[in-house]
Amino acid sequence: MATLPQGSILKSGVQYTEQPTKTFIIDWSSRQITGMDGGLTAMRQAVDIILQNERFQWQIYSSNFGSELEELIGEEYDYIVGDLPRRIEEAFSVDNRILSVENFSFSSSGSDNLVCSFDVVTVFGIIGEEVIL
């Protein structure tokens, strides 16, 4: 007695279907959900959440999610300028909607703060972002 059907042809190969990436959009000033979106607005929110959450700090996120920026606070300027772009690119590497991170520029904001501005190139468009350390 055969355990598999005889005479049937099984298809070999798997087709990958892109799933929509819609998410709830949060208005941070009013702390309310304002709707749903899957485009550049949702991508901007995802970029902000990745940068604002320190990796390994919250159990709700996987160990691949978030950034490792807090330990740069108080380090020498040259060390931060050399390592910050790598850490930002690494934080975004887990999201396949983010194609690249470009145009890093650094400036001081007066009182011991370092401002790093950069562009996040996504499948939906380019997002200008900055990190203050």
C-alpha angles and dihedrals in degrees: 000000000000120000095202125056112265120230098013120122118226116208113237115212136049125241117220115218119197110233123213116259099213116156139171113274114223125207098213095196094057094027091228135125108247100187142292131294138167101190136073093318091058091045092052089053091049091051091050093049093049091051095044096051119075114223116252092014102099124048092207089071126063119248088256094061126090138020135282102223106121095078090059091066109109095015124127117282095241092051092051094047090050098045106031097075091052092050093049093049090048092051091054096042093088094061110079091198089069110081101181147333115235147167100039113190130174132207140160122247098207106263110062092293122131117207119203116192123190144154123247111209110208135172087258098049142285123313121198110217139171138197124205119206 
